[in-house]
Amino acid sequence: MEDEVVLLDFWPSSFAMRVKIALGEKGIKYKCKQEDLFNKSPLLLEMNPIHKKIPVLIHNGKPISESLIILQYIDQVWNHKSPLFPSDPYQRSQALFWADYIDKKIYGIGRRVWMGKEDQEEAKEELMQCLKTLERELGDKLYFGVQSIGVVDVALVPFTTWFYSYETCGNFSIEAGCPKLVAWAKRCKENYRSVSEALPHPLQIYEYVMELKKRLGLV
C-alpha cells in the first residue's frame, strides 16, 4: 500500500519550502494543502494543536511538525536516496548546529528588515553579519553538504528567495557583501530541480511582503 503524504503548506514560508525540497530530493509524491494563516483550518489546528503553525507533514495520518524535525523524519523514513544528513555523528552534529543557527537568526532578523521599523538599520547589519558567518562556513565548497546539498543547504536556500524583498525594503545589496553565498544560491537553483520547483520567484515574495505590510499598517 502506497504511503499517503500530505503537506500543510503556506507558499511564501521558507520553512515549508524546506520540506518540499526534501520531498523532491527523495522523489516522494505528496498532496499539498495551502493554509490561510489568518484563518487556520480545523485540520491544521488538529494536526498541530501546540504551535498551530505550518509546515506539518502528515504521513499515513500521523502529523510531524517543525521543519528541521520533519527533515530528519523524511531522511530516516525514505533513506533510499539523496541523504540529507551526514552519517558520521560529528559531521551530523555540525550540520544540525548550522541548521539551528539559521533557524534562530535569519527569519527573525529578516522580518525586522522588511518591516522597516526604527531598528531596520541595526537589523540590516545583523543580517549581513549572519550571512557572512554562513559564507565563511561555506568556504570554497560547492555546497554546505560539500559535493551535494545537505540539510544546511535545504535549511538556508529557501530564505534566498526573500533576499530581493530584504534588499528592496532595506535599500542594500546582499550580493555586494556576500558574493559567494549568492553564487551558492544560484548554483542550488540551477543544479537541483527540487530547489527551483520549491522556491517561488522573488517578485512573488515581494508582492506578498507588500500586501502583508499593508495588512499590518506598515505602509
Secondary structure, DSSP 4 states (H G I P E B T S, - for coil): -PPPEEEEE-TT-HHHHHHHHHHHHHT---EEEE--TTS--HHHHHH-TTT--S-EEEETTEEEESHHHHHHHHHHHSTTS---S-SSHHHHHHHHHHHHHHHHHHHHHHHHHHHT-TTHHHHHHHHHHHHHHHHHHHTT-SBTTBTS--HHHHHHHHHHTTHHHHHHHHT--HHHH-HHHHHHHHHHHHH-HHHHHHSPPHHHHHHHHHHHHHHTT--
